[in-house]
Amino acid sequence: MSDGRPEAVSINLVAKEAGLSWGSVQNLFGDSDGFWSAVVDLMVEAGPGMWAEPTSDTVAGRITELVTLYRGVLESPHGVAVETIRSGLPRPRTVLAETHPNTAASLAHLDTLWEKGFKKFFEGLEQEHDAKRAHDVSELLPSAMRGLRLDQVFGTTIDVDRAHRTLVIALTAYLEG
């Protein structure tokens, strides 16, 4: 399921690879909403183990650590699984909430935890008083990182490492005001 292929979002394929029938999946999870919600909840449970405590006491250092951390998460089986689920289920979130309310709620919970993790990464810095800028970065960084991850997956000609370095420089300048 976490190999990033669009067809990997098929519950039947996941069940088959796990040696289960669709009936077994229904008995365990009820429906596709229950199944995908359970998968996302597993990612929520794994989340705390994926976060490291920041070690740098500078904005540039923290941004660098965060970009490196999030890049690793996106490349992990957990990260690939979540992004595969997001790409294979109905969008936007309002439509997903109508068709898969439990999954939408689980994804919203995961997103909230990530946002809290990003904000926590900047606690204790001199710029902490500018909560608006830290909030801006907490919203921009995951999206920018996912975009760079897609460029890497699709094999574009950009230098992804250079793009990550440029992202660090730009976000550091924004946070330092």
LUMMIBA-69335 format. One record per residue: residue in three letters; residue number from 1; x, y, z of N, C-alpha, C, CB in turn. Coordinates in Angstrom, 2 decimals, always signed. Atoms other than C-alpha are relative to their C-alpha. Last residue first. Glycine has a CB too. Layout:
REM residues N
{'ALA',NUM,{X,Y,Z},{X,Y,Z},{X,Y,Z},{X,Y,Z}}
...
REM end
This chain:
REM residues 177
{'GLY',177,{+0.66,-1.26,+0.30},{+11.69,+39.17,+9.51},{+0.84,+1.06,-0.56},{-0.61,+0.51,+1.17}}
{'GLU',176,{-0.85,-0.99,-0.67},{+13.74,+36.37,+11.07},{-0.46,+1.42,-0.29},{+1.45,-0.16,-0.43}}
{'LEU',175,{+0.17,+0.09,-1.45},{+10.91,+34.02,+10.18},{+0.81,+1.05,+0.74},{+0.38,-1.39,+0.50}}
{'TYR',174,{+1.37,-0.41,-0.36},{+10.81,+35.15,+6.55},{-0.18,+0.00,+1.53},{-1.04,-0.94,-0.67}}
{'ALA',173,{+0.10,-1.45,+0.20},{+14.60,+35.00,+6.13},{-1.39,+0.50,+0.41},{+0.29,+0.36,-1.47}}
{'THR',172,{-0.79,-0.63,-1.06},{+14.66,+31.50,+7.65},{-0.11,+1.53,-0.11},{+1.50,-0.45,-0.09}}
{'LEU',171,{+0.80,+0.04,-1.22},{+11.83,+30.43,+5.36},{+0.74,+0.62,+1.19},{-0.38,-1.45,+0.33}}
{'ALA',170,{+1.16,-0.88,+0.12},{+13.70,+31.61,+2.28},{-0.83,+0.02,+1.28},{-0.87,-0.45,-1.17}}
{'ILE',169,{-0.45,-1.40,+0.04},{+17.06,+30.08,+3.26},{-1.21,+0.95,-0.01},{+0.91,+0.25,-1.25}}
{'VAL',168,{-0.52,-0.32,-1.33},{+15.51,+26.73,+4.24},{+0.39,+1.48,+0.06},{+1.21,-0.90,+0.34}}
{'LEU',167,{+1.16,-0.09,-0.88},{+13.49,+26.62,+1.00},{+0.43,+0.39,+1.42},{-0.77,-1.33,+0.02}}
{'THR',166,{+0.61,-1.30,+0.29},{+16.66,+27.35,-0.97},{-1.23,+0.22,+0.87},{-0.38,+0.10,-1.48}}
{'ARG',165,{-0.88,-1.03,-0.59},{+18.42,+24.41,+0.70},{-0.60,+1.39,-0.20},{+1.42,-0.07,-0.62}}
{'HIS',164,{+0.15,+0.07,-1.45},{+15.46,+22.15,-0.10},{+0.86,+1.06,+0.69},{+0.37,-1.41,+0.51}}
{'ALA',163,{+1.30,-0.59,-0.31},{+15.49,+23.34,-3.74},{-0.26,-0.03,+1.52},{-1.12,-0.75,-0.75}}
{'ARG',162,{-0.17,-1.45,+0.09},{+19.22,+22.59,-3.93},{-1.31,+0.71,+0.36},{+0.46,+0.41,-1.41}}
{'ASP',161,{-0.82,-0.40,-1.15},{+18.58,+19.05,-2.70},{+0.21,+1.51,+0.03},{+1.36,-0.72,-0.04}}
{'VAL',160,{+0.85,+0.00,-1.19},{+15.72,+18.67,-5.20},{+0.80,+0.41,+1.24},{-0.63,-1.38,+0.21}}
{'ASP',159,{-0.88,+0.53,-1.03},{+17.90,+19.66,-8.17},{-0.75,+0.11,+1.32},{+1.38,+0.76,+0.04}}
{'ILE',158,{-0.50,-0.93,-1.02},{+15.22,+20.17,-10.76},{+0.91,-0.73,+0.96},{-1.18,+0.66,+0.76}}
{'THR',157,{-1.40,-0.36,+0.18},{+15.06,+17.85,-13.77},{+0.52,+0.97,+1.06},{+0.20,+0.60,-1.36}}
{'THR',156,{-0.19,-1.24,+0.74},{+11.85,+16.14,-12.80},{+1.48,+0.36,-0.02},{-0.83,+1.15,+0.62}}
{'GLY',155,{-1.27,-0.09,+0.72},{+11.95,+12.51,-11.74},{+0.17,+1.25,-0.83},{+0.14,-1.17,-0.87}}
{'PHE',154,{+0.26,-0.03,+1.43},{+8.30,+12.01,-10.85},{+1.25,+0.22,-0.83},{-1.00,+1.08,-0.30}}
{'VAL',153,{+0.63,+1.26,+0.42},{+9.19,+10.90,-7.33},{-0.20,-0.04,-1.51},{-1.35,-0.18,+0.71}}
{'GLN',152,{-0.99,+1.07,-0.14},{+11.62,+13.80,-6.75},{-0.57,-1.32,-0.52},{+0.44,-0.15,+1.48}}
{'ASP',151,{-1.01,-0.23,+1.04},{+9.19,+16.38,-8.09},{+1.05,-1.10,+0.02},{+0.67,+1.38,+0.18}}
{'LEU',150,{+0.59,+0.42,+1.27},{+6.49,+14.79,-5.93},{+0.98,+0.23,-1.15},{-1.31,+0.76,-0.27}}
{'ARG',149,{+0.02,+1.47,-0.01},{+8.74,+15.10,-2.87},{-0.58,-0.52,-1.31},{-0.81,-0.54,+1.20}}
{'LEU',148,{-1.36,+0.42,+0.33},{+9.38,+18.77,-3.73},{+0.10,-1.53,-0.03},{+1.01,+0.58,+1.00}}
{'GLY',147,{-0.23,-0.35,+1.41},{+5.62,+19.35,-3.78},{+1.39,-0.42,-0.45},{-0.18,+1.49,-0.21}}
{'ARG',146,{+0.70,+1.01,+0.81},{+5.19,+17.46,-0.51},{+0.20,+0.27,-1.48},{-1.50,-0.03,+0.34}}
{'MET',145,{-0.76,+1.25,-0.08},{+7.90,+19.65,+1.05},{-0.67,-1.11,-0.81},{+0.16,-0.44,+1.45}}
{'ALA',144,{-1.21,-0.16,+0.82},{+6.23,+22.85,-0.15},{+0.80,-1.30,-0.02},{+0.87,+1.15,+0.54}}
{'SER',143,{+0.41,-0.05,+1.40},{+2.89,+21.71,+1.26},{+1.20,+0.11,-0.93},{-0.96,+1.17,-0.24}}
{'PRO',142,{+0.43,+1.34,+0.44},{+4.38,+20.66,+4.59},{-0.39,-0.03,-1.48},{-1.17,-0.48,+0.85}}
{'LEU',141,{-1.07,+0.98,+0.09},{+6.34,+23.96,+4.84},{-0.47,-1.40,-0.42},{+0.70,-0.09,+1.33}}
{'LEU',140,{-0.69,+0.04,+1.29},{+3.55,+26.38,+4.01},{+0.96,-1.17,-0.12},{+0.74,+1.29,-0.21}}
{'GLU',139,{+0.94,+0.34,+1.07},{+1.15,+25.75,+6.90},{+0.71,-0.15,-1.34},{-1.09,+1.07,-0.10}}
{'SER',138,{+0.56,+1.33,-0.30},{+3.71,+25.55,+9.71},{-1.01,-0.42,-1.06},{-0.66,-0.02,+1.38}}
{'VAL',137,{-0.98,+1.02,+0.39},{+5.56,+28.45,+8.08},{-0.56,-1.40,+0.24},{+1.32,+0.19,+0.78}}
{'ASP',136,{-0.13,-0.02,+1.46},{+2.50,+30.69,+8.29},{+0.94,-1.10,-0.48},{+0.51,+1.37,-0.47}}
{'HIS',135,{+1.20,+0.67,+0.53},{+1.92,+29.61,+11.90},{+0.04,-0.05,-1.53},{-1.29,+0.73,+0.47}}
{'ALA',134,{-0.19,+1.43,-0.27},{+5.51,+30.53,+12.77},{-1.19,-0.80,-0.52},{+0.20,-0.25,+1.52}}
{'ARG',133,{-0.98,+0.49,+0.98},{+4.95,+33.89,+11.05},{+0.27,-1.49,+0.21},{+1.32,+0.80,+0.10}}
{'LYS',132,{+0.61,+0.00,+1.33},{+1.76,+34.51,+13.01},{+0.98,-0.56,-1.03},{-0.43,+1.42,-0.39}}
{'ALA',131,{+0.75,+1.24,+0.20},{+3.32,+33.43,+16.32},{-0.61,-0.06,-1.40},{-1.10,-0.12,+1.05}}
{'ASP',130,{+0.73,-0.21,+1.24},{+5.85,+36.25,+16.18},{-0.71,-1.30,-0.37},{+0.96,+0.46,-1.14}}
{'HIS',129,{+1.07,-0.97,-0.21},{+6.82,+36.11,+19.86},{-0.79,+0.26,-1.27},{+0.57,+1.31,+0.53}}
{'GLU',128,{+1.22,+0.68,-0.43},{+8.76,+32.91,+19.14},{-1.17,+0.98,+0.15},{+0.23,-0.73,+1.31}}
{'GLN',127,{+1.09,-0.40,+0.89},{+11.34,+34.94,+17.22},{-1.33,-0.62,+0.40},{+0.33,-0.38,-1.42}}
{'GLU',126,{+0.26,-1.42,-0.19},{+13.82,+34.65,+20.11},{-1.20,+0.46,-0.81},{+1.23,+0.82,-0.39}}
{'LEU',125,{-0.83,-0.88,+0.81},{+13.57,+30.88,+19.95},{-0.42,+1.45,+0.23},{-0.11,-0.36,-1.51}}
{'GLY',124,{-1.26,-0.32,-0.66},{+12.19,+28.82,+22.80},{+0.94,+0.86,-0.83},{+0.68,-1.25,+0.35}}
{'GLU',123,{+0.09,-0.50,-1.37},{+9.44,+27.15,+20.83},{+1.40,+0.27,+0.55},{-0.75,-1.01,+0.90}}
{'PHE',122,{-0.53,-1.35,-0.08},{+10.15,+26.84,+17.11},{-0.13,+0.60,+1.39},{-0.71,+0.88,-1.00}}
{'PHE',121,{-1.38,-0.03,+0.43},{+9.80,+23.06,+16.82},{+0.63,+1.38,+0.15},{+0.10,-0.46,-1.43}}
{'LYS',120,{-0.84,+0.35,-1.15},{+6.63,+23.21,+18.87},{+1.48,+0.08,-0.37},{-0.34,-1.40,+0.50}}
{'LYS',119,{-0.05,-1.16,-0.90},{+4.93,+25.02,+15.99},{+0.93,-0.25,+1.18},{-1.40,+0.35,+0.50}}
{'PHE',118,{-0.76,-1.06,+0.65},{+5.83,+22.25,+13.55},{+0.15,+1.20,+0.92},{-0.66,+0.41,-1.31}}
{'GLY',117,{-1.40,+0.39,+0.02},{+4.67,+19.55,+15.95},{+0.88,+1.06,-0.65},{+0.17,-1.31,-0.73}}
{'LYS',116,{-0.51,-0.20,-1.36},{+1.39,+21.37,+16.60},{+1.49,-0.36,+0.07},{-0.80,-0.86,+1.01}}
{'GLU',115,{-0.11,-1.46,-0.20},{+0.83,+21.57,+12.84},{+0.54,+0.30,+1.39},{-1.38,+0.68,-0.21}}
{'TRP',114,{-1.17,-0.47,+0.73},{+1.62,+17.86,+12.50},{+0.19,+1.50,+0.21},{-0.14,-0.31,-1.49}}
{'LEU',113,{-1.20,+0.42,-0.73},{-0.84,+17.00,+15.26},{+1.27,+0.47,-0.69},{+0.02,-1.53,+0.15}}
{'THR',112,{-0.08,-0.83,-1.21},{-3.56,+19.07,+13.60},{+1.25,-0.36,+0.80},{-1.25,-0.18,+0.86}}
{'ASP',111,{-0.47,-1.32,+0.41},{-2.88,+17.39,+10.24},{+0.16,+0.94,+1.20},{-0.98,+0.61,-1.01}}
{'LEU',110,{-1.41,+0.13,+0.37},{-3.19,+13.94,+11.82},{+0.58,+1.36,-0.38},{+0.17,-0.99,-1.17}}
{'HIS',109,{-0.73,+0.18,-1.25},{-6.49,+14.93,+13.46},{+1.50,-0.09,-0.25},{-0.50,-1.26,+0.74}}
{'ALA',108,{-0.01,-1.31,-0.65},{-7.79,+16.26,+10.14},{+0.76,-0.07,+1.32},{-1.45,+0.50,+0.23}}
{'LEU',107,{-0.98,-0.83,+0.70},{-6.73,+13.00,+8.47},{+0.08,+1.39,+0.62},{-0.36,+0.12,-1.49}}
{'SER',106,{-1.34,+0.51,-0.34},{-8.59,+10.98,+11.12},{+1.08,+0.83,-0.68},{+0.14,-1.47,-0.41}}
{'ALA',105,{-0.28,-0.40,-1.38},{-11.70,+13.18,+10.74},{+1.40,-0.48,+0.43},{-1.06,-0.57,+0.96}}
{'ALA',104,{-0.22,-1.45,+0.01},{-11.65,+12.80,+6.96},{+0.36,+0.49,+1.40},{-1.25,+0.74,-0.52}}
{'THR',103,{-1.32,-0.21,+0.59},{-11.22,+9.03,+7.36},{+0.33,+1.49,-0.02},{+0.05,-0.59,-1.44}}
{'ASN',102,{-0.99,+0.43,-0.99},{-14.19,+8.88,+9.73},{+1.42,+0.22,-0.50},{-0.20,-1.47,+0.36}}
{'PRO',101,{-0.10,-0.93,-1.13},{-16.37,+10.99,+7.43},{+1.05,-0.40,+1.04},{-1.33,+0.12,+0.67}}
{'HIS',100,{-0.82,+0.74,-0.96},{-15.62,+9.00,+4.25},{+0.20,+0.86,+1.25},{+1.38,-0.40,-0.63}}
{'THR',99,{-0.09,+1.39,+0.44},{-18.13,+10.07,+1.57},{+0.73,-0.89,+1.00},{+0.69,-0.08,-1.33}}
{'GLU',98,{+1.32,+0.55,+0.33},{-19.33,+13.38,+3.01},{+0.07,-1.49,-0.30},{-0.60,+0.74,-1.19}}
{'ALA',97,{+0.78,+0.05,-1.25},{-16.08,+14.27,+4.78},{-1.40,-0.55,-0.25},{-0.09,+1.40,+0.63}}
{'LEU',96,{-0.46,+1.16,-0.76},{-14.17,+13.38,+1.59},{-0.82,-0.16,+1.28},{+1.50,+0.13,+0.33}}
{'VAL',95,{+0.57,+1.16,+0.69},{-16.30,+15.90,-0.30},{+0.41,-1.28,+0.72},{+0.47,-0.05,-1.48}}
{'THR',94,{+1.46,-0.03,-0.24},{-15.48,+18.60,+2.25},{-0.69,-1.18,-0.67},{-0.60,+1.32,-0.51}}
{'ARG',93,{+0.31,+0.58,-1.31},{-11.80,+17.57,+2.22},{-1.50,+0.00,+0.29},{+0.74,+0.76,+1.10}}
{'PRO',92,{-0.74,-0.51,-1.15},{-11.53,+18.30,-1.50},{-0.49,-0.63,+1.31},{-0.13,+1.52,+0.07}}
{'ARG',91,{-0.46,-1.32,-0.40},{-11.16,+15.61,-2.72},{-1.04,+1.01,-0.47},{+1.42,+0.33,-0.59}}
{'PRO',90,{+0.65,-1.20,+0.53},{-12.22,+11.98,-2.88},{+0.57,+1.29,+0.58},{-1.49,-0.05,+0.28}}
{'LEU',89,{+1.35,-0.19,-0.51},{-9.65,+9.33,-1.95},{-0.60,+1.30,-0.52},{-0.01,-0.01,+1.54}}
{'GLY',88,{+0.95,+0.95,+0.56},{-6.65,+8.19,-3.95},{-1.43,+0.17,+0.46},{+0.43,-1.34,+0.32}}
{'SER',87,{+0.14,-0.16,+1.45},{-4.31,+11.15,-3.47},{-1.07,-0.90,-0.59},{+1.32,-0.27,-0.68}}
{'ARG',86,{+0.51,-1.33,+0.35},{-4.82,+11.42,+0.28},{-0.25,+0.12,-1.51},{+1.00,+1.08,+0.45}}
{'ILE',85,{+1.40,-0.07,-0.41},{-4.43,+7.66,+0.73},{-0.60,+1.34,-0.41},{-0.14,-0.22,+1.52}}
{'THR',84,{+0.71,+0.86,+0.94},{-1.21,+7.65,-1.27},{-1.50,+0.01,+0.32},{+0.55,-1.45,+0.04}}
{'GLU',83,{+0.15,-0.76,+1.24},{+0.04,+10.64,+0.75},{-0.72,-0.83,-1.07},{+1.37,+0.44,-0.52}}
{'VAL',82,{+0.94,-1.10,-0.22},{-0.67,+8.79,+4.00},{-0.21,+0.78,-1.30},{+0.49,+0.95,+1.11}}
{'ALA',81,{+1.35,+0.54,-0.17},{+1.00,+5.59,+2.79},{-1.03,+1.12,+0.15},{-0.05,-0.93,+1.23}}
{'VAL',80,{+0.48,+0.40,+1.33},{+4.07,+7.42,+1.47},{-1.43,-0.53,+0.10},{+0.94,-1.07,-0.62}}
{'GLY',79,{+0.28,-1.19,+0.78},{+4.50,+9.12,+4.83},{-0.54,-0.31,-1.37},{+1.24,+0.84,-0.13}}
{'HIS',78,{+1.16,-0.67,-0.59},{+4.21,+5.90,+6.79},{-0.40,+1.22,-0.83},{+0.31,+0.43,+1.45}}
{'PRO',77,{+1.23,+0.72,+0.37},{+6.54,+4.02,+4.41},{-1.26,+0.65,+0.58},{+0.09,-1.45,+0.48}}
{'SER',76,{+0.22,+1.22,-0.79},{+9.13,+6.76,+4.98},{-1.25,-0.73,-0.50},{-0.14,+0.35,+1.50}}
{'GLU',75,{-0.60,+1.12,+0.71},{+10.07,+9.25,+2.23},{-0.21,-1.33,+0.73},{+1.48,+0.24,-0.20}}
{'LEU',74,{+0.67,+0.15,+1.30},{+7.66,+11.89,+3.54},{+0.54,-1.20,-0.79},{+0.17,+1.27,-0.83}}
{'VAL',73,{+1.35,+0.51,-0.24},{+8.95,+11.34,+7.08},{-0.71,-0.25,-1.33},{-0.81,+0.98,+0.87}}
{'GLY',72,{-0.08,+1.41,-0.38},{+12.56,+11.71,+5.98},{-1.36,-0.62,+0.23},{+0.84,-0.15,+1.24}}
{'ARG',71,{-0.40,+0.71,+1.22},{+11.80,+14.97,+4.19},{+0.09,-1.50,+0.28},{+1.36,+0.54,-0.54}}
{'TYR',70,{+1.22,+0.20,+0.78},{+9.95,+16.12,+7.30},{+0.30,-0.71,-1.32},{-0.68,+1.34,-0.27}}
{'LEU',69,{+0.92,+0.92,-0.67},{+13.01,+15.59,+9.48},{-1.20,-0.31,-0.88},{-0.47,+0.60,+1.34}}
{'THR',68,{-0.62,+1.34,+0.05},{+15.45,+17.21,+7.05},{-0.93,-1.04,+0.62},{+1.36,+0.00,+0.73}}
{'VAL',67,{+0.05,+0.43,+1.40},{+13.15,+20.21,+6.58},{+0.58,-1.41,-0.14},{+0.77,+0.99,-0.91}}
{'LEU',66,{+1.39,+0.32,+0.31},{+12.68,+20.46,+10.35},{-0.15,-0.48,-1.44},{-0.89,+1.22,+0.24}}
{'GLU',65,{+0.36,+1.25,-0.67},{+16.39,+20.26,+11.11},{-1.41,-0.44,-0.39},{+0.10,+0.16,+1.52}}
{'THR',64,{-0.76,+1.07,+0.63},{+17.17,+22.92,+8.50},{-0.37,-1.35,+0.61},{+1.51,+0.25,+0.13}}
{'ILE',63,{+0.62,+0.22,+1.30},{+14.38,+25.16,+9.82},{+0.70,-1.15,-0.72},{+0.04,+1.29,-0.87}}
{'ARG',62,{+1.28,+0.69,-0.23},{+15.69,+24.70,+13.36},{-0.71,-0.29,-1.33},{-0.91,+0.84,+0.91}}
{'GLY',61,{-0.25,+1.37,-0.42},{+19.24,+25.53,+12.32},{-1.28,-0.78,+0.19},{+0.80,-0.01,+1.28}}
{'ALA',60,{-0.50,+0.73,+1.17},{+18.18,+28.61,+10.38},{+0.25,-1.47,+0.35},{+1.30,+0.64,-0.53}}
{'VAL',59,{+1.11,+0.21,+0.92},{+16.09,+29.82,+13.33},{+0.46,-0.83,-1.20},{-0.58,+1.35,-0.48}}
{'THR',58,{+0.17,-1.07,+0.97},{+18.98,+29.33,+15.74},{-1.19,-0.34,-0.90},{+1.29,+0.20,-0.84}}
{'ASP',57,{+0.60,-1.14,-0.68},{+19.16,+27.32,+18.96},{-0.08,+1.21,-0.93},{+0.79,+0.35,+1.25}}
{'SER',56,{-0.59,-1.29,+0.31},{+19.72,+23.99,+17.24},{-0.70,+1.11,+0.78},{-0.09,+0.29,-1.51}}
{'THR',55,{-1.26,-0.16,-0.72},{+18.85,+20.69,+18.87},{+0.63,+1.37,-0.23},{+0.98,-1.08,-0.39}}
{'PRO',54,{-0.98,-0.86,+0.65},{+15.21,+20.28,+17.95},{+1.25,+0.14,+0.86},{-0.61,+1.38,-0.30}}
{'GLU',53,{-0.08,-1.29,-0.70},{+13.49,+17.28,+19.51},{+1.03,+0.86,-0.72},{+0.38,-0.19,+1.52}}
{'ALA',52,{-1.20,-0.14,-0.82},{+12.82,+14.56,+17.00},{-0.10,+1.34,+0.73},{+1.31,-0.09,-0.88}}
{'TRP',51,{-0.46,-1.35,-0.31},{+9.43,+13.68,+15.64},{+1.23,-0.06,+0.87},{-1.11,+0.80,+0.69}}
{'MET',50,{-0.63,-0.58,+1.18},{+8.89,+10.29,+13.99},{+0.56,+1.39,+0.27},{-0.98,+0.06,-1.15}}
{'GLY',49,{-1.31,+0.60,+0.20},{+8.23,+8.43,+17.22},{+0.75,+0.56,-1.19},{-0.15,-1.47,-0.18}}
{'PRO',48,{-0.95,-0.48,-1.01},{+5.42,+10.84,+18.05},{+1.40,-0.58,-0.15},{-0.52,-0.33,+1.38}}
{'GLY',47,{-0.48,-1.37,+0.09},{+3.75,+10.10,+14.71},{+1.01,+0.44,+1.04},{-1.12,+0.88,+0.06}}
{'ALA',46,{-1.43,+0.03,+0.30},{+3.46,+6.31,+14.85},{+0.62,+1.39,+0.05},{+0.23,-0.61,-1.38}}
{'GLU',45,{-0.70,+0.68,-1.09},{+0.08,+6.45,+16.63},{+1.51,-0.01,-0.22},{-0.50,-1.44,+0.13}}
{'VAL',44,{+0.07,-0.90,-1.15},{-1.19,+9.04,+14.15},{+0.77,-0.61,+1.17},{-1.47,+0.28,+0.41}}
{'MET',43,{-1.01,-1.03,+0.25},{+0.02,+6.83,+11.29},{+0.03,+0.99,+1.16},{-0.29,+0.73,-1.33}}
{'LEU',42,{-1.30,+0.63,-0.23},{-1.96,+3.92,+12.74},{+1.13,+1.00,-0.21},{+0.19,-1.22,-0.93}}
{'ASP',41,{-0.19,+0.03,-1.45},{-4.97,+6.24,+12.91},{+1.31,-0.69,+0.38},{-1.18,-0.70,+0.68}}
{'VAL',40,{-0.49,-1.33,-0.39},{-4.53,+6.87,+9.17},{+0.24,+0.04,+1.52},{-1.01,+1.10,-0.41}}
{'VAL',39,{-1.36,-0.15,+0.53},{-4.83,+3.13,+8.50},{+0.58,+1.35,+0.43},{+0.00,-0.12,-1.54}}
{'ALA',38,{-0.90,+0.81,-0.83},{-7.84,+2.80,+10.81},{+1.45,+0.13,-0.46},{-0.43,-1.48,-0.01}}
{'SER',37,{-0.14,-0.70,-1.28},{-9.59,+5.69,+9.03},{+0.96,-0.75,+0.91},{-1.37,+0.15,+0.68}}
{'TRP',36,{-0.97,-1.09,+0.21},{-8.87,+4.01,+5.70},{+0.20,+0.80,+1.27},{-0.47,+0.92,-1.13}}
{'PHE',35,{-1.33,+0.51,+0.33},{-10.54,+0.78,+6.87},{+1.01,+1.13,-0.12},{-0.04,-0.80,-1.31}}
{'GLY',34,{-0.59,+0.55,-1.22},{-13.51,+2.38,+8.60},{+1.41,-0.50,-0.24},{-0.86,-1.14,+0.52}}
{'ASP',33,{-0.25,-1.12,-0.90},{-14.23,+4.49,+5.54},{+0.64,-0.48,+1.29},{-1.31,+0.76,+0.29}}
{'SER',32,{-1.27,-0.63,+0.39},{-13.82,+1.48,+3.26},{+0.34,+1.18,+0.90},{-0.06,+0.46,-1.46}}
{'ASP',31,{+0.03,-0.47,+1.39},{-16.50,-0.40,+5.16},{+1.33,+0.67,-0.32},{-1.19,+0.97,-0.24}}
{'GLY',30,{+1.33,-0.46,+0.39},{-17.15,-2.21,+8.42},{-0.11,+0.39,-1.45},{-0.40,+1.16,+0.84}}
{'PHE',29,{+0.07,-1.46,+0.08},{-13.54,-2.40,+9.63},{-1.36,+0.56,-0.40},{+1.02,+0.48,-0.97}}
{'LEU',28,{-0.92,-0.72,-0.88},{-12.85,-5.96,+10.79},{-0.28,+1.50,+0.07},{+1.42,-0.23,-0.46}}
{'ASN',27,{+0.21,+0.42,-1.39},{-15.87,-7.76,+9.36},{+0.87,+0.79,+0.96},{+0.28,-1.48,+0.14}}
{'GLN',26,{+1.28,-0.55,-0.46},{-15.68,-5.71,+6.16},{-0.28,-0.39,+1.45},{-1.15,-0.49,-0.90}}
{'VAL',25,{-0.21,-1.44,-0.21},{-11.98,-6.50,+5.77},{-1.29,+0.63,+0.52},{+0.45,+0.69,-1.31}}
{'SER',24,{-0.78,-0.14,-1.24},{-12.71,-10.20,+6.25},{+0.23,+1.47,+0.33},{+1.36,-0.72,-0.13}}
{'GLY',23,{+0.88,+0.31,-1.12},{-15.44,-10.02,+3.62},{+0.71,+0.13,+1.34},{-0.57,-1.40,-0.15}}
{'TRP',22,{+0.76,-1.22,-0.25},{-13.05,-8.31,+1.21},{-0.94,-0.22,+1.17},{-0.78,+0.44,-1.27}}
{'SER',21,{+1.06,-0.22,+0.98},{-10.79,-11.35,+1.58},{-0.70,+1.32,+0.33},{-1.01,-1.18,+0.00}}
{'LEU',20,{+1.37,-0.10,-0.50},{-7.51,-11.35,+3.45},{-0.98,+0.12,-1.16},{-0.14,+1.19,+0.95}}
{'GLY',19,{+0.55,+1.35,-0.09},{-3.99,-12.51,+2.56},{-1.41,-0.04,+0.56},{+0.89,-0.85,+0.85}}
{'ALA',18,{-0.05,+0.40,-1.40},{-2.43,-9.14,+3.36},{-0.55,-1.41,+0.21},{-0.78,+0.99,+0.86}}
{'GLU',17,{-1.40,+0.04,-0.39},{-1.62,-8.57,-0.33},{+0.17,-0.43,+1.46},{+0.65,+1.36,-0.23}}
{'LYS',16,{-0.63,+1.14,+0.69},{-5.22,-9.52,-1.18},{+1.46,-0.13,+0.42},{-0.09,+0.18,-1.54}}
{'ALA',15,{+0.47,+1.23,-0.64},{-6.61,-7.14,+1.44},{+0.68,-1.22,-0.61},{-1.53,-0.13,-0.13}}
{'VAL',14,{-0.61,+0.04,-1.33},{-4.46,-4.28,+0.16},{-0.39,-1.29,+0.70},{-0.41,+1.23,+0.84}}
{'LEU',13,{-1.41,+0.31,+0.19},{-5.49,-5.04,-3.43},{+0.71,-0.12,+1.35},{+0.68,+1.07,-0.87}}
{'ASN',12,{-0.10,+1.40,+0.44},{-9.16,-5.20,-2.47},{+1.44,-0.41,-0.19},{-0.78,-0.20,-1.30}}
{'ILE',11,{+0.10,+0.84,-1.19},{-8.80,-1.98,-0.49},{+0.11,-1.46,-0.40},{-1.33,+0.27,+0.74}}
{'SER',10,{+1.09,+0.97,+0.07},{-7.58,-0.24,-3.62},{+0.01,-0.89,+1.23},{+0.12,-0.85,-1.28}}
{'VAL',9,{+1.04,-0.44,-0.91},{-5.30,+2.67,-2.67},{-1.19,-0.96,-0.02},{-0.45,+1.40,-0.36}}
{'ALA',8,{-0.27,+0.55,-1.33},{-2.31,+0.89,-4.22},{-1.07,+0.40,+1.01},{+1.37,+0.46,+0.48}}
{'GLU',7,{+0.81,+1.19,-0.18},{-3.80,+1.60,-7.65},{+0.20,-0.63,+1.38},{+0.31,-1.02,-1.08}}
{'PRO',6,{+1.41,-0.34,-0.21},{-2.38,+5.12,-7.39},{-0.87,-1.24,+0.25},{-0.53,+0.76,-1.20}}
{'ARG',5,{+0.75,+0.22,+1.22},{+1.17,+3.74,-6.90},{-1.46,+0.34,+0.25},{+0.15,-1.46,-0.49}}
{'GLY',4,{+0.28,-1.23,+0.73},{+2.96,+5.37,-3.99},{-0.75,-0.19,-1.29},{+1.25,+0.68,-0.27}}
{'ASP',3,{-1.00,-0.15,+1.05},{+4.62,+2.22,-2.60},{-0.28,+1.19,-0.90},{+0.06,-1.24,-0.82}}
{'SER',2,{-0.78,-1.23,-0.15},{+2.81,+2.44,+0.71},{+1.07,+0.17,-1.08},{+0.65,+0.02,+1.36}}
{'MET',1,{+0.81,-1.18,+0.00},{+0.00,+0.00,+0.00},{+0.86,+1.26,+0.00},{-0.92,-0.01,+1.19}}
REM end
